């Protein structure tokens, strides 16, 4: 998969979390993910169409999303509940939106669906295409999360 497609999603993730939750997300080395098992406890998934078709997902470990949402809400959040799930959906939407704006500046036009949220340990992420699943691990001081970009042209 083209780095010119993936890099805007990495940039958007860093920017959204810095702006909305005041956390510094540090990306790790991208890798080809071979299974459907989520690397965390709550996932936001959004479908995209346009120059390519696919899905983007962001899966947070419990500690990382509780810190992010606590910062967003300005109060300590201690449990994964519907408000945390809603925040994950909104973060996924904002990351997708920022990445699509950067891609549009490069002449690559994408539209996005409404995000869905999946929760639970060991849940599965089923991407809508058979394209390669590129996973990008991120860390913050409180934990980790993983973005997956799966596209086919």
Order of alpha helices (4+ residues) and beta strands (2+ residues): alpha-beta-beta-beta-beta-alpha-alpha-beta-beta-beta-beta
